[in-house]
Amino acid sequence: MNSKERIALRLSSHGLLSKEENPLDVLRQTVGIQAQTQSTAELNMALRTQGLTAQHLSNLYESQTIIRSWANRWTLHLFDCSDWELMISARQDETFLSSYYFGQKETSLKIIEDLTLLFAQRKRLSKPEIEDFIHQNFPEFSFESNATALYGILQSMTHQGLIYFDASKPHANYELISADKSVLQNAEQAIEELILRYLKGFTPAGLKDFVKWSGIRIARARKIWKKLELNEEEPVLLSSMERQSLLEKIEKETIISARFDSLLTGYEDKTWLTPENRIADMWTKNGLLMAPIIYDGQLVGKWYYKVTGNPITFLIDHWLPLNKGQLEEKLLPVAEFLKVQIKEIKYTEI
């Protein structure tokens, strides 16, 4: 398989060559979508779903069909609820690092014990309610200015399958919901299922790619990988007809996704898509993963936007030629999803 065929097959696996009707199918395709900034996760769903609206997503959030949680790589993701259960099941036997408690492990463990009892009674707690509970019952607990000490407690409870975030609430003013821990699977069975799901959504991919994506230790993953009799590399056999069909789908075609897309987070080797000399353009020093523009099977640039009032301005940085007409057609659904009018599209060759 040459590099262009690999790119075509991965774009297809990630659902970027044809749109789904159901946003839940999009979430399930890659077992969640990274959501440090939830709006970028929603854009990644919108770019893969026919006619997705913010109201449709709001309904799925309100019913807790889609939830937000720390999960793979302990980064925030949006999940179909059953996929969250799968991911947490797969990682439940891992050791939660004491460093996450920021020198307050003993107090933090007591807080977790009492919060677990409180969630059993209340089922849902807001950020102010959690903070007030800790202030009143554990005055010795030191809140850091950036809230990382509290996050250590909440991440530990997530790791145990006890809670997840209400995706309808902004993360800055979160609400947490009590989870049904009884639905968790045996960890080894969950990892086995997760590997198969990963390979379906990320193929072609190998063991090291799975480890990079999931955060599961390679020794643990390799044991199950071997049990499934999988090659550690990325062997995929395609007929000449399948190869030709994939290549035709990306030939002279423009494909975009939003920031933090699984294309950029799901593989060990960044250079499968991003040339070595462009990695710094796509992975910024402050931790942002930029939104890719792919044309004719190559990464040719990145895009972002600014909204002032209603009009939106799209900013395009590119280092290779692109098809402006096609790109502008791809950006139209972004503006429609955000319910804004396009003011202008600015191009900069870098």
C-alpha beads as a LAMMPS data file, in Angstrom:
LAMMPS data file: protein, C-alpha beads

350 atoms
349 bonds

1 atom types
1 bond types

-500.0 500.0 xlo xhi
-500.0 500.0 ylo yhi
-500.0 500.0 zlo zhi

Masses

1 110.0

Atoms # bond

1 1 1 0.000 0.000 0.000
2 1 1 1.534 3.300 -1.055
3 1 1 1.194 6.534 0.933
4 1 1 -1.689 7.922 -1.113
5 1 1 -3.665 4.691 -0.757
6 1 1 -3.036 4.739 3.002
7 1 1 -4.318 8.308 3.226
8 1 1 -7.402 7.435 1.157
9 1 1 -8.224 4.392 3.284
10 1 1 -7.770 6.272 6.556
11 1 1 -9.945 9.148 5.372
12 1 1 -12.602 6.588 4.498
13 1 1 -12.258 4.811 7.855
14 1 1 -12.683 8.129 9.669
15 1 1 -15.919 8.863 7.829
16 1 1 -14.596 11.810 5.837
17 1 1 -15.411 10.521 2.346
18 1 1 -19.172 10.196 2.910
19 1 1 -21.533 11.603 5.522
20 1 1 -23.620 9.627 7.996
21 1 1 -27.262 10.354 8.753
22 1 1 -26.931 9.706 12.486
23 1 1 -24.406 11.650 14.613
24 1 1 -24.200 8.681 16.990
25 1 1 -22.763 6.606 14.141
26 1 1 -20.106 9.309 13.719
27 1 1 -19.208 9.133 17.417
28 1 1 -19.098 5.350 17.315
29 1 1 -16.899 5.353 14.212
30 1 1 -13.898 6.592 16.202
31 1 1 -15.138 5.613 19.709
32 1 1 -15.646 9.216 20.774
33 1 1 -14.430 12.600 19.552
34 1 1 -11.827 14.668 21.389
35 1 1 -13.449 17.670 23.061
36 1 1 -11.071 19.903 25.011
37 1 1 -13.124 22.596 23.324
38 1 1 -16.566 21.105 22.828
39 1 1 -17.394 23.363 19.885
40 1 1 -14.582 21.756 17.865
41 1 1 -15.921 18.274 18.629
42 1 1 -19.356 19.405 17.486
43 1 1 -17.884 20.753 14.251
44 1 1 -16.141 17.441 13.641
45 1 1 -19.502 15.720 14.041
46 1 1 -21.231 18.254 11.801
47 1 1 -18.657 17.775 9.032
48 1 1 -19.412 14.034 9.058
49 1 1 -23.204 14.136 9.492
50 1 1 -25.916 15.120 7.031
51 1 1 -27.826 18.187 8.177
52 1 1 -26.759 18.083 11.813
53 1 1 -28.102 20.978 13.887
54 1 1 -27.188 22.355 17.273
55 1 1 -30.732 21.550 18.435
56 1 1 -30.317 17.890 17.470
57 1 1 -27.117 17.743 19.515
58 1 1 -28.780 19.543 22.412
59 1 1 -31.518 16.888 22.486
60 1 1 -28.895 14.118 22.579
61 1 1 -27.080 15.892 25.404
62 1 1 -30.249 16.444 27.429
63 1 1 -31.164 12.749 27.183
64 1 1 -27.579 11.801 28.156
65 1 1 -27.298 9.785 24.955
66 1 1 -24.080 11.744 24.400
67 1 1 -21.922 12.507 27.430
68 1 1 -18.555 14.211 28.033
69 1 1 -15.752 12.580 29.978
70 1 1 -12.058 12.122 30.480
71 1 1 -11.218 8.842 28.813
72 1 1 -8.565 7.773 26.298
73 1 1 -5.263 9.540 27.021
74 1 1 -7.216 11.161 29.905
75 1 1 -8.367 13.909 27.570
76 1 1 -11.938 15.157 27.357
77 1 1 -14.100 13.441 24.729
78 1 1 -17.716 13.333 23.668
79 1 1 -19.045 9.772 23.729
80 1 1 -22.063 7.714 22.973
81 1 1 -22.805 6.535 26.521
82 1 1 -22.170 2.848 25.786
83 1 1 -18.797 3.668 24.235
84 1 1 -17.834 5.604 27.359
85 1 1 -18.620 2.474 29.361
86 1 1 -16.383 0.472 27.009
87 1 1 -13.465 2.911 27.307
88 1 1 -13.697 3.187 31.101
89 1 1 -13.998 -0.611 31.385
90 1 1 -10.825 -1.034 29.337
91 1 1 -8.854 1.340 31.575
92 1 1 -10.324 0.473 34.987
93 1 1 -7.429 -1.754 36.120
94 1 1 -4.803 0.912 35.512
95 1 1 -3.096 2.553 38.480
96 1 1 -4.331 6.079 39.043
97 1 1 -1.249 8.250 39.561
98 1 1 -0.815 9.715 43.045
99 1 1 0.675 12.839 41.461
100 1 1 -2.839 13.745 40.230
101 1 1 -3.759 14.479 43.855
102 1 1 -1.116 17.237 44.091
103 1 1 0.231 16.174 47.493
104 1 1 -3.232 15.773 49.041
105 1 1 -3.832 12.076 48.425
106 1 1 -5.159 11.137 51.872
107 1 1 -7.666 14.004 51.972
108 1 1 -8.597 13.461 48.319
109 1 1 -9.424 9.792 48.921
110 1 1 -11.691 10.765 51.828
111 1 1 -13.398 13.367 49.624
112 1 1 -13.936 10.738 46.911
113 1 1 -15.496 8.372 49.449
114 1 1 -17.923 11.016 50.708
115 1 1 -18.707 12.402 47.247
116 1 1 -19.513 8.875 46.064
117 1 1 -22.126 8.587 48.831
118 1 1 -23.499 12.037 47.968
119 1 1 -23.820 11.159 44.258
120 1 1 -25.709 7.996 45.241
121 1 1 -28.304 10.247 46.901
122 1 1 -28.370 13.206 44.516
123 1 1 -27.407 11.642 41.144
124 1 1 -26.313 15.043 39.822
125 1 1 -24.056 17.743 41.292
126 1 1 -22.958 21.090 39.888
127 1 1 -19.494 22.596 40.171
128 1 1 -20.571 25.070 42.923
129 1 1 -22.280 22.259 44.867
130 1 1 -19.146 20.089 44.759
131 1 1 -16.896 22.973 45.762
132 1 1 -19.226 24.001 48.617
133 1 1 -19.370 20.396 49.870
134 1 1 -15.574 20.185 49.994
135 1 1 -15.192 23.615 51.616
136 1 1 -17.659 22.710 54.358
137 1 1 -16.505 19.155 55.043
138 1 1 -12.812 19.291 54.213
139 1 1 -11.542 22.802 55.047
140 1 1 -7.974 21.478 55.006
141 1 1 -8.228 20.740 51.273
142 1 1 -6.282 23.291 49.239
143 1 1 -7.897 24.398 45.968
144 1 1 -5.269 25.480 43.463
145 1 1 -5.963 28.548 41.391
146 1 1 -6.230 26.462 38.203
147 1 1 -8.488 23.834 39.840
148 1 1 -6.138 20.952 39.024
149 1 1 -6.330 19.564 42.563
150 1 1 -10.108 19.193 42.287
151 1 1 -9.747 17.745 38.794
152 1 1 -7.550 15.018 40.272
153 1 1 -10.476 13.977 42.478
154 1 1 -12.961 14.096 39.613
155 1 1 -10.627 12.229 37.268
156 1 1 -10.148 9.507 39.871
157 1 1 -13.922 9.122 40.181
158 1 1 -14.225 8.993 36.384
159 1 1 -11.481 6.372 36.274
160 1 1 -13.582 4.260 38.645
161 1 1 -16.634 4.611 36.388
162 1 1 -18.555 6.649 38.991
163 1 1 -19.324 9.914 37.161
164 1 1 -19.339 11.710 33.826
165 1 1 -20.084 15.265 32.658
166 1 1 -23.436 16.507 31.417
167 1 1 -22.501 17.474 27.838
168 1 1 -25.261 20.102 27.735
169 1 1 -23.407 22.240 30.291
170 1 1 -20.277 24.278 29.522
171 1 1 -17.121 22.801 31.001
172 1 1 -16.353 26.016 32.871
173 1 1 -19.640 25.597 34.768
174 1 1 -19.956 21.822 34.661
175 1 1 -22.456 19.416 36.132
176 1 1 -21.545 15.813 36.900
177 1 1 -23.893 12.851 36.712
178 1 1 -23.694 9.621 38.687
179 1 1 -22.917 6.657 36.403
180 1 1 -24.161 3.087 36.715
181 1 1 -20.928 1.300 37.601
182 1 1 -22.635 -2.098 37.279
183 1 1 -22.511 -1.830 33.466
184 1 1 -18.690 -1.950 33.334
185 1 1 -17.155 -4.989 31.623
186 1 1 -14.164 -7.098 32.541
187 1 1 -11.109 -5.014 31.571
188 1 1 -9.508 -7.632 29.316
189 1 1 -12.742 -8.240 27.424
190 1 1 -13.210 -4.487 27.051
191 1 1 -9.681 -3.995 25.664
192 1 1 -10.297 -6.794 23.182
193 1 1 -13.483 -5.127 21.958
194 1 1 -11.813 -1.716 21.945
195 1 1 -8.957 -2.969 19.750
196 1 1 -11.410 -4.324 17.196
197 1 1 -13.424 -1.112 17.264
198 1 1 -10.267 0.954 16.860
199 1 1 -9.131 -1.053 13.858
200 1 1 -12.526 -0.591 12.226
201 1 1 -12.453 3.187 12.637
202 1 1 -8.734 3.853 12.099
203 1 1 -7.548 1.196 9.643
204 1 1 -4.874 0.763 8.460
205 1 1 -3.295 0.913 11.908
206 1 1 -1.023 -1.146 14.136
207 1 1 -0.456 -1.887 17.800
208 1 1 1.642 1.227 18.485
209 1 1 -1.053 3.370 16.886
210 1 1 -3.681 1.847 19.173
211 1 1 -1.501 2.491 22.216
212 1 1 -0.940 6.121 21.179
213 1 1 -4.665 6.655 20.661
214 1 1 -5.971 4.846 23.737
215 1 1 -3.266 5.505 26.340
216 1 1 -3.354 1.823 27.349
217 1 1 0.078 0.409 28.221
218 1 1 1.699 -1.406 25.316
219 1 1 2.496 -4.517 27.381
220 1 1 -1.183 -4.902 28.272
221 1 1 -2.366 -4.180 24.748
222 1 1 0.204 -6.464 23.081
223 1 1 -0.970 -9.460 25.124
224 1 1 -4.519 -9.063 23.836
225 1 1 -3.358 -8.094 20.337
226 1 1 -1.549 -11.437 20.132
227 1 1 -4.593 -13.268 21.506
228 1 1 -6.578 -11.828 18.590
229 1 1 -3.812 -13.039 16.231
230 1 1 -3.277 -9.559 14.804
231 1 1 -0.129 -8.371 13.085
232 1 1 1.539 -5.566 15.058
233 1 1 1.973 -3.484 11.920
234 1 1 -0.886 -2.399 9.625
235 1 1 -1.527 -5.153 7.077
236 1 1 -4.583 -4.476 4.908
237 1 1 -5.250 -6.359 1.708
238 1 1 -7.161 -4.442 -0.927
239 1 1 -8.169 -5.611 -4.346
240 1 1 -7.135 -3.503 -7.320
241 1 1 -10.774 -2.444 -7.671
242 1 1 -10.925 -1.290 -4.035
243 1 1 -7.660 0.629 -4.398
244 1 1 -8.887 2.347 -7.541
245 1 1 -12.231 3.240 -5.961
246 1 1 -10.550 4.847 -2.936
247 1 1 -8.085 6.811 -5.031
248 1 1 -10.902 8.123 -7.234
249 1 1 -12.709 9.438 -4.142
250 1 1 -9.809 11.671 -3.133
251 1 1 -8.477 12.607 -6.585
252 1 1 -8.675 16.397 -6.993
253 1 1 -11.079 16.499 -4.023
254 1 1 -11.012 18.810 -0.984
255 1 1 -11.560 17.328 2.476
256 1 1 -11.579 19.237 5.758
257 1 1 -12.084 18.498 9.436
258 1 1 -11.971 20.660 12.553
259 1 1 -9.305 20.977 15.254
260 1 1 -8.282 18.009 17.399
261 1 1 -9.531 15.606 14.774
262 1 1 -8.837 11.894 15.216
263 1 1 -6.753 12.045 12.029
264 1 1 -4.165 13.910 14.095
265 1 1 -4.583 12.098 17.416
266 1 1 -5.051 8.490 16.349
267 1 1 -1.631 7.399 15.078
268 1 1 1.915 7.200 16.400
269 1 1 3.535 8.591 13.252
270 1 1 2.405 12.135 12.497
271 1 1 4.090 12.134 9.102
272 1 1 1.585 9.724 7.545
273 1 1 -0.414 12.887 6.769
274 1 1 1.690 15.843 7.935
275 1 1 5.079 16.424 6.277
276 1 1 7.922 16.671 8.797
277 1 1 8.515 20.331 7.995
278 1 1 4.824 21.156 8.672
279 1 1 4.345 19.438 12.025
280 1 1 4.952 22.705 13.891
281 1 1 2.197 24.310 11.790
282 1 1 -0.351 21.652 12.786
283 1 1 0.732 21.002 16.417
284 1 1 1.180 24.396 18.099
285 1 1 3.378 25.016 21.137
286 1 1 0.358 25.767 23.342
287 1 1 -1.193 22.371 22.609
288 1 1 -3.648 23.173 19.819
289 1 1 -4.106 20.699 16.979
290 1 1 -5.044 22.698 13.924
291 1 1 -7.832 21.969 11.435
292 1 1 -6.476 20.251 8.290
293 1 1 -7.180 20.969 4.640
294 1 1 -6.532 17.988 2.378
295 1 1 -6.549 18.298 -1.397
296 1 1 -5.816 15.551 -3.896
297 1 1 -4.677 13.237 -1.109
298 1 1 -2.200 15.699 0.433
299 1 1 -2.276 17.940 3.482
300 1 1 -2.065 21.376 1.870
301 1 1 -2.940 23.735 4.718
302 1 1 -5.035 24.563 7.779
303 1 1 -8.099 26.665 8.496
304 1 1 -9.632 28.538 11.392
305 1 1 -12.226 31.214 11.870
306 1 1 -13.140 34.384 13.731
307 1 1 -16.688 35.390 14.630
308 1 1 -17.514 39.007 15.446
309 1 1 -21.223 39.305 16.060
310 1 1 -22.947 37.310 13.328
311 1 1 -20.498 37.410 10.379
312 1 1 -17.740 34.787 10.278
313 1 1 -14.316 35.217 8.695
314 1 1 -12.477 32.092 7.607
315 1 1 -8.680 32.260 7.629
316 1 1 -6.828 29.852 5.357
317 1 1 -3.096 29.195 5.674
318 1 1 -1.737 26.937 2.936
319 1 1 1.659 25.799 1.685
320 1 1 0.512 23.869 -1.381
321 1 1 -2.020 24.774 -4.095
322 1 1 -5.677 24.188 -3.251
323 1 1 -9.058 24.385 -4.951
324 1 1 -10.659 27.549 -3.555
325 1 1 -14.075 26.802 -5.010
326 1 1 -14.233 23.366 -3.436
327 1 1 -12.892 24.638 -0.116
328 1 1 -15.491 27.380 0.059
329 1 1 -18.217 24.799 -0.581
330 1 1 -16.853 22.728 2.328
331 1 1 -16.864 25.772 4.617
332 1 1 -20.507 26.628 3.896
333 1 1 -21.872 23.836 6.182
334 1 1 -19.604 25.123 8.969
335 1 1 -21.239 28.556 8.772
336 1 1 -24.687 26.960 8.541
337 1 1 -24.057 24.822 11.623
338 1 1 -22.799 27.863 13.553
339 1 1 -25.809 29.885 12.279
340 1 1 -23.680 32.726 10.948
341 1 1 -23.163 34.447 7.616
342 1 1 -19.790 34.331 5.872
343 1 1 -18.166 37.770 5.806
344 1 1 -15.012 36.800 3.934
345 1 1 -12.462 34.073 3.356
346 1 1 -8.833 35.165 3.605
347 1 1 -6.025 33.130 2.057
348 1 1 -2.389 33.283 3.145
349 1 1 0.351 31.257 1.509
350 1 1 2.935 30.244 4.141

Bonds

1 1 1 2
2 1 2 3
3 1 3 4
4 1 4 5
5 1 5 6
6 1 6 7
7 1 7 8
8 1 8 9
9 1 9 10
10 1 10 11
11 1 11 12
12 1 12 13
13 1 13 14
14 1 14 15
15 1 15 16
16 1 16 17
17 1 17 18
18 1 18 19
19 1 19 20
20 1 20 21
21 1 21 22
22 1 22 23
23 1 23 24
24 1 24 25
25 1 25 26
26 1 26 27
27 1 27 28
28 1 28 29
29 1 29 30
30 1 30 31
31 1 31 32
32 1 32 33
33 1 33 34
34 1 34 35
35 1 35 36
36 1 36 37
37 1 37 38
38 1 38 39
39 1 39 40
40 1 40 41
41 1 41 42
42 1 42 43
43 1 43 44
44 1 44 45
45 1 45 46
46 1 46 47
47 1 47 48
48 1 48 49
49 1 49 50
50 1 50 51
51 1 51 52
52 1 52 53
53 1 53 54
54 1 54 55
55 1 55 56
56 1 56 57
57 1 57 58
58 1 58 59
59 1 59 60
60 1 60 61
61 1 61 62
62 1 62 63
63 1 63 64
64 1 64 65
65 1 65 66
66 1 66 67
67 1 67 68
68 1 68 69
69 1 69 70
70 1 70 71
71 1 71 72
72 1 72 73
73 1 73 74
74 1 74 75
75 1 75 76
76 1 76 77
77 1 77 78
78 1 78 79
79 1 79 80
80 1 80 81
81 1 81 82
82 1 82 83
83 1 83 84
84 1 84 85
85 1 85 86
86 1 86 87
87 1 87 88
88 1 88 89
89 1 89 90
90 1 90 91
91 1 91 92
92 1 92 93
93 1 93 94
94 1 94 95
95 1 95 96
96 1 96 97
97 1 97 98
98 1 98 99
99 1 99 100
100 1 100 101
101 1 101 102
102 1 102 103
103 1 103 104
104 1 104 105
105 1 105 106
106 1 106 107
107 1 107 108
108 1 108 109
109 1 109 110
110 1 110 111
111 1 111 112
112 1 112 113
113 1 113 114
114 1 114 115
115 1 115 116
116 1 116 117
117 1 117 118
118 1 118 119
119 1 119 120
120 1 120 121
121 1 121 122
122 1 122 123
123 1 123 124
124 1 124 125
125 1 125 126
126 1 126 127
127 1 127 128
128 1 128 129
129 1 129 130
130 1 130 131
131 1 131 132
132 1 132 133
133 1 133 134
134 1 134 135
135 1 135 136
136 1 136 137
137 1 137 138
138 1 138 139
139 1 139 140
140 1 140 141
141 1 141 142
142 1 142 143
143 1 143 144
144 1 144 145
145 1 145 146
146 1 146 147
147 1 147 148
148 1 148 149
149 1 149 150
150 1 150 151
151 1 151 152
152 1 152 153
153 1 153 154
154 1 154 155
155 1 155 156
156 1 156 157
157 1 157 158
158 1 158 159
159 1 159 160
160 1 160 161
161 1 161 162
162 1 162 163
163 1 163 164
164 1 164 165
165 1 165 166
166 1 166 167
167 1 167 168
168 1 168 169
169 1 169 170
170 1 170 171
171 1 171 172
172 1 172 173
173 1 173 174
174 1 174 175
175 1 175 176
176 1 176 177
177 1 177 178
178 1 178 179
179 1 179 180
180 1 180 181
181 1 181 182
182 1 182 183
183 1 183 184
184 1 184 185
185 1 185 186
186 1 186 187
187 1 187 188
188 1 188 189
189 1 189 190
190 1 190 191
191 1 191 192
192 1 192 193
193 1 193 194
194 1 194 195
195 1 195 196
196 1 196 197
197 1 197 198
198 1 198 199
199 1 199 200
200 1 200 201
201 1 201 202
202 1 202 203
203 1 203 204
204 1 204 205
205 1 205 206
206 1 206 207
207 1 207 208
208 1 208 209
209 1 209 210
210 1 210 211
211 1 211 212
212 1 212 213
213 1 213 214
214 1 214 215
215 1 215 216
216 1 216 217
217 1 217 218
218 1 218 219
219 1 219 220
220 1 220 221
221 1 221 222
222 1 222 223
223 1 223 224
224 1 224 225
225 1 225 226
226 1 226 227
227 1 227 228
228 1 228 229
229 1 229 230
230 1 230 231
231 1 231 232
232 1 232 233
233 1 233 234
234 1 234 235
235 1 235 236
236 1 236 237
237 1 237 238
238 1 238 239
239 1 239 240
240 1 240 241
241 1 241 242
242 1 242 243
243 1 243 244
244 1 244 245
245 1 245 246
246 1 246 247
247 1 247 248
248 1 248 249
249 1 249 250
250 1 250 251
251 1 251 252
252 1 252 253
253 1 253 254
254 1 254 255
255 1 255 256
256 1 256 257
257 1 257 258
258 1 258 259
259 1 259 260
260 1 260 261
261 1 261 262
262 1 262 263
263 1 263 264
264 1 264 265
265 1 265 266
266 1 266 267
267 1 267 268
268 1 268 269
269 1 269 270
270 1 270 271
271 1 271 272
272 1 272 273
273 1 273 274
274 1 274 275
275 1 275 276
276 1 276 277
277 1 277 278
278 1 278 279
279 1 279 280
280 1 280 281
281 1 281 282
282 1 282 283
283 1 283 284
284 1 284 285
285 1 285 286
286 1 286 287
287 1 287 288
288 1 288 289
289 1 289 290
290 1 290 291
291 1 291 292
292 1 292 293
293 1 293 294
294 1 294 295
295 1 295 296
296 1 296 297
297 1 297 298
298 1 298 299
299 1 299 300
300 1 300 301
301 1 301 302
302 1 302 303
303 1 303 304
304 1 304 305
305 1 305 306
306 1 306 307
307 1 307 308
308 1 308 309
309 1 309 310
310 1 310 311
311 1 311 312
312 1 312 313
313 1 313 314
314 1 314 315
315 1 315 316
316 1 316 317
317 1 317 318
318 1 318 319
319 1 319 320
320 1 320 321
321 1 321 322
322 1 322 323
323 1 323 324
324 1 324 325
325 1 325 326
326 1 326 327
327 1 327 328
328 1 328 329
329 1 329 330
330 1 330 331
331 1 331 332
332 1 332 333
333 1 333 334
334 1 334 335
335 1 335 336
336 1 336 337
337 1 337 338
338 1 338 339
339 1 339 340
340 1 340 341
341 1 341 342
342 1 342 343
343 1 343 344
344 1 344 345
345 1 345 346
346 1 346 347
347 1 347 348
348 1 348 349
349 1 349 350
